[in-house]
């Protein structure tokens, strides 16, 4: 029965769709570069720790990887297809004195998640933190425009991937390990043109809270981060319609989009012992929007 189910799941895997051909987008190609640079000296909060960071080639993932490296972590940089950005992130991590390797994969495919974990164990011998940031979005003004292929692709990239990586890593997670999942402000406010994306972020938040309860007796903490509008390649490279990008992010109380290095510290806090009395929680770096939950 298990083999039959696995074959069925593999048969329904959706390759990257072509509606937004520039996605996920090269950070190196943006005229306005996202700010990834850590904003304070390291203090050894991740010394001797190993972190898998998905979506670490650019944006929030890059900023988080470099910050973790500054804090002493060894980093597995998981990414979809932007080889140049991933190589740059590795270079930046190593410049901080950290060890890092890149791993090209599509984590919506269960076997890729397993290969990522296996490679991390082969190179570093342990896993202490799963930082799950990778995701994609496809804007549509009408719910009827969302194709079955897009719906499947969005869910498999954004939430199936988190299940797959957590499942693969679970045998190696010891007491004190942490999982931090990237959700979104869209779960609390909605996003009229990001219907499937917002639905996945709701699922991620429920997954985060439920997995926290599932693992807490084993000493493993699970939390989430729900960013607001953050300047990364995702939105200008097809994640939002071009006509929506004029003034994008300026409607929050702070009047601007955030930067990746304003979000990365939330992931660090939840990954290290600073947050030792927190699990099942969500932090909100969102430009001062007050949201429920």
C-alpha positions as CSV (number, residue, x, y, z in Angstrom):
1,X,0.0,0.0,0.0
2,X,2.8,2.4,0.9
3,X,4.5,1.9,-2.4
4,X,1.2,2.5,-4.3
5,X,0.7,5.8,-2.5
6,X,4.2,6.9,-3.1
7,X,3.8,6.2,-6.8
8,X,0.5,8.1,-6.9
9,X,2.1,11.1,-5.2
10,X,5.0,11.1,-7.6
11,X,2.6,11.0,-10.6
12,X,0.9,14.2,-9.5
13,X,4.1,16.3,-9.2
14,X,3.9,19.5,-11.1
15,X,7.0,20.9,-12.7
16,X,7.5,24.7,-12.5
17,X,4.8,26.4,-14.4
18,X,5.4,29.1,-17.1
19,X,2.8,31.8,-16.2
20,X,5.5,33.9,-14.6
21,X,8.6,32.9,-16.5
22,X,11.0,35.2,-14.5
23,X,10.2,33.5,-11.2
24,X,11.8,33.0,-8.8
25,X,14.1,35.7,-10.2
26,X,17.7,36.6,-9.9
27,X,18.6,38.9,-7.0
28,X,21.7,39.9,-9.0
29,X,19.5,41.3,-11.8
30,X,17.5,43.7,-9.6
31,X,18.3,47.4,-10.0
32,X,17.4,48.0,-6.4
33,X,19.3,45.3,-4.4
34,X,17.7,43.8,-1.3
35,X,19.6,44.5,1.9
36,X,20.9,41.2,3.2
37,X,23.8,42.4,5.3
38,X,23.7,41.5,9.1
39,X,23.2,44.7,11.1
40,X,25.1,43.8,14.2
41,X,28.2,41.7,15.3
42,X,27.8,38.0,15.9
43,X,27.7,36.6,19.4
44,X,28.0,32.9,18.9
45,X,24.4,32.1,19.2
46,X,24.6,29.3,16.6
47,X,28.1,28.0,17.3
48,X,28.5,24.3,16.5
49,X,24.9,24.3,15.0
50,X,23.9,23.1,11.6
51,X,21.0,24.7,9.8
52,X,19.2,23.8,6.6
53,X,17.8,27.0,5.1
54,X,15.4,26.6,2.1
55,X,15.1,29.4,-0.4
56,X,18.5,30.6,0.8
57,X,19.8,31.8,-2.5
58,X,18.3,35.2,-2.3
59,X,15.9,37.5,-0.4
60,X,15.0,36.6,3.2
61,X,16.8,33.2,2.8
62,X,20.1,34.8,1.9
63,X,19.9,37.3,4.7
64,X,19.1,34.5,7.2
65,X,21.9,32.3,5.9
66,X,24.5,35.0,6.2
67,X,23.3,36.0,9.7
68,X,23.4,32.4,10.8
69,X,26.9,32.0,9.5
70,X,28.0,35.1,11.4
71,X,26.5,33.5,14.5
72,X,28.6,30.4,14.0
73,X,26.3,28.0,12.1
74,X,27.2,25.7,9.3
75,X,24.6,26.2,6.6
76,X,23.0,24.0,3.9
77,X,21.8,26.4,1.2
78,X,18.8,24.9,-0.5
79,X,17.5,26.6,-3.7
80,X,15.4,25.9,-6.8
81,X,17.4,27.1,-9.8
82,X,19.2,30.4,-9.4
83,X,22.8,29.0,-9.4
84,X,24.5,32.4,-9.4
85,X,22.5,33.7,-6.4
86,X,23.1,30.5,-4.5
87,X,26.9,30.6,-5.2
88,X,26.9,34.2,-3.9
89,X,25.2,33.2,-0.7
90,X,27.7,30.5,-0.1
91,X,30.5,33.0,-0.7
92,X,28.9,35.4,1.8
93,X,28.5,32.8,4.4
94,X,32.1,31.7,4.0
95,X,33.3,35.3,4.3
96,X,31.7,35.3,7.7
97,X,33.9,32.4,8.7
98,X,31.1,29.8,8.3
99,X,30.9,26.6,6.4
100,X,28.2,26.2,3.7
101,X,27.3,24.2,0.7
102,X,24.6,24.7,-2.0
103,X,22.0,22.2,-2.9
104,X,19.8,22.6,-6.0
105,X,16.4,20.9,-5.5
106,X,12.7,21.2,-5.9
107,X,11.4,20.4,-2.4
108,X,7.9,19.9,-3.6
109,X,9.3,16.5,-4.7
110,X,9.7,14.2,-1.6
111,X,12.8,12.5,-2.9
112,X,14.6,15.9,-3.3
113,X,13.8,16.7,0.4
114,X,15.3,13.4,1.4
115,X,18.4,14.0,-0.7
116,X,18.9,17.5,0.9
117,X,18.8,16.0,4.4
118,X,21.1,13.1,3.4
119,X,23.6,15.5,1.9
120,X,23.5,17.7,5.0
121,X,24.2,14.7,7.2
122,X,26.9,13.5,4.9
123,X,28.7,16.8,5.0
124,X,28.0,18.2,8.5
125,X,26.9,15.1,10.5
126,X,23.9,16.7,12.2
127,X,20.9,18.9,11.9
128,X,20.0,21.4,14.6
129,X,17.6,23.8,12.8
130,X,15.2,23.7,9.8
131,X,14.6,27.2,8.5
132,X,11.9,26.8,5.8
133,X,11.6,29.9,3.7
134,X,11.3,28.7,0.1
135,X,8.0,29.4,-1.6
136,X,6.3,30.8,-4.7
137,X,3.2,32.8,-5.7
138,X,1.2,33.4,-8.8
139,X,-1.1,36.4,-9.0
140,X,-4.6,36.1,-10.4
141,X,-7.4,38.7,-10.3
142,X,-10.1,36.1,-10.7
143,X,-10.4,32.8,-8.8
144,X,-11.5,31.1,-12.0
145,X,-8.1,31.9,-13.5
146,X,-6.2,29.6,-11.1
147,X,-5.5,26.4,-13.0
148,X,-5.3,23.0,-11.4
149,X,-1.6,22.9,-12.3
150,X,-1.0,26.3,-10.6
151,X,-2.9,25.3,-7.5
152,X,-1.0,22.0,-7.2
153,X,2.3,23.8,-7.9
154,X,1.7,26.5,-5.2
155,X,0.7,24.0,-2.6
156,X,3.5,21.5,-3.3
157,X,6.2,24.3,-3.2
158,X,4.9,26.1,-0.2
159,X,3.5,23.5,2.2
160,X,4.1,20.0,0.9
161,X,7.8,20.9,0.9
162,X,7.7,21.7,4.6
163,X,6.2,18.3,5.4
164,X,8.7,16.5,3.2
165,X,11.8,18.3,4.7
166,X,10.5,17.9,8.3
167,X,9.8,14.2,7.7
168,X,13.2,13.6,6.2
169,X,15.0,15.5,9.0
170,X,12.9,14.1,11.9
171,X,15.2,11.1,12.7
172,X,18.2,13.5,13.2
173,X,16.4,16.2,15.3
174,X,17.4,15.9,18.9
175,X,16.2,17.7,22.0
176,X,17.0,21.4,21.6
177,X,16.5,21.3,17.8
178,X,14.3,24.0,16.2
179,X,12.1,24.4,13.2
180,X,11.1,27.9,11.9
181,X,8.6,28.1,9.1
182,X,7.9,31.2,6.9
183,X,4.3,32.1,6.8
184,X,2.9,35.5,5.8
185,X,0.8,38.5,6.8
186,X,-1.6,37.4,4.0
187,X,-3.0,34.7,6.4
188,X,-4.3,37.4,8.7
189,X,-5.3,40.1,6.2
190,X,-6.0,38.1,3.0
191,X,-4.6,39.0,-0.4
192,X,-7.3,39.3,-3.1
193,X,-4.9,38.5,-6.0
194,X,-2.9,35.8,-4.1
195,X,-5.7,33.4,-3.3
196,X,-3.7,30.1,-3.6
197,X,-0.6,31.6,-2.0
198,X,-2.6,32.9,1.0
199,X,-4.3,29.6,1.4
200,X,-0.9,27.9,1.6
201,X,0.3,30.4,4.2
202,X,-2.8,29.6,6.3
203,X,-1.8,25.9,6.0
204,X,1.7,26.7,7.1
205,X,0.6,28.5,10.2
206,X,-1.7,25.6,11.2
207,X,1.1,23.1,10.4
208,X,3.5,25.2,12.6
209,X,1.2,25.2,15.6
210,X,0.3,21.5,15.2
211,X,3.8,20.4,14.7
212,X,4.8,22.3,17.8
213,X,2.4,20.3,19.8
214,X,3.5,17.1,18.1
215,X,7.2,17.6,18.9
216,X,7.3,19.6,22.2
217,X,7.5,16.5,24.4
218,X,10.7,15.5,22.5
219,X,12.3,18.9,23.2
220,X,11.9,20.2,19.7
221,X,10.5,23.7,19.3
222,X,8.5,24.8,16.2
223,X,7.7,28.5,15.4
224,X,6.9,30.7,12.5
225,X,7.7,34.1,11.0
226,X,5.0,36.1,9.1
227,X,6.6,38.8,7.1
228,X,4.8,41.7,5.5
229,X,5.9,43.2,2.2
230,X,9.6,42.6,1.9
231,X,11.8,43.6,-1.0
232,X,13.0,40.3,-2.5
233,X,13.2,39.1,-6.1
234,X,9.8,37.2,-5.7
235,X,7.5,40.2,-6.3
236,X,9.2,42.2,-9.0
237,X,10.1,39.1,-11.0
238,X,6.5,37.9,-11.5
239,X,5.1,37.3,-8.1
240,X,3.0,40.5,-8.4
241,X,1.6,42.0,-11.6
242,X,3.8,44.8,-13.0
243,X,1.0,47.4,-12.5
244,X,0.9,46.5,-8.8
245,X,4.6,47.3,-8.2
246,X,4.3,51.1,-8.3
247,X,4.5,52.1,-4.6
248,X,4.4,48.4,-3.6
249,X,4.8,48.1,0.2
250,X,4.1,51.7,1.0
251,X,0.6,51.1,2.4
252,X,1.9,49.7,5.7
253,X,2.1,52.1,8.7
254,X,5.9,52.5,8.3
255,X,5.3,53.6,4.7
256,X,7.8,51.3,3.0
257,X,8.6,47.7,2.1
258,X,10.9,45.9,4.6
259,X,14.3,44.6,3.8
260,X,15.5,40.9,4.2
261,X,17.9,41.9,7.0
262,X,15.0,43.2,9.0
263,X,13.4,39.8,8.9
264,X,16.4,37.5,9.3
265,X,16.8,38.3,13.1
266,X,13.3,36.9,13.7
267,X,14.5,33.5,12.3
268,X,17.7,33.7,14.3
269,X,15.8,34.4,17.5
270,X,13.4,31.5,17.1
271,X,16.2,29.1,16.1
272,X,18.5,29.8,19.0
273,X,18.2,29.5,22.8
274,X,17.1,33.2,23.1
275,X,13.5,31.8,22.5
276,X,13.8,28.8,24.7
277,X,10.4,29.4,26.2
278,X,8.6,29.8,22.9
279,X,7.0,27.2,20.6
280,X,3.9,27.3,18.4
281,X,4.3,31.0,18.1
282,X,4.5,33.5,15.1
283,X,6.6,36.7,14.9
284,X,5.4,39.6,12.7
285,X,8.1,41.7,11.0
286,X,5.5,43.6,8.9
287,X,6.0,47.3,9.1
288,X,3.7,47.8,12.2
289,X,0.6,46.2,10.9
290,X,-1.4,44.9,13.9
291,X,-2.8,41.5,13.1
292,X,-4.6,38.8,15.1
293,X,-2.9,35.5,16.1
